[in-house]
Amino acid sequence: MEEEKMNLRLDIDVQKLEAEKLRKWKNKAGEDLDSLKTDYKKLRLSMRTVELGKTSEQWHEEIQEEKNKADGWERRFQEVQT
């Protein structure tokens, strides 16, 4: 009878340890999931910011056009100054 009680206590202790291990694992998994969600949101925002509906070549062309306009205004300004 005493041996059976001791075995039952050991079983209970093992089950408690397993339950605690599962709780820790569940908490860690929840934290990891939250972190992944945050990273996903940041990535989507970054992708939206980078894309903005144009390719890098289109952006390069637009920037070059704006530089050309600025150079033209600079030349006109210099002509007016002289």
Sequence and secondary structure as in RCSB ss.txt:
>XXXX:A:sequence
MEEEKMNLRLDIDVQKLEAEKLRKWKNKAGEDLDSLKTDYKKLRLSMRTVELGKTSEQWHEEIQEEKNKADGWER
RFQEVQT
>XXXX:A:secstr
 HHHHHHHHHHHHHHHHHHHHHHHHHHHHHHHHHHHHHHHHHHHHHHHHHHTT  HHHHHHHHHHHHHHHHHHHH
HHHHHH 
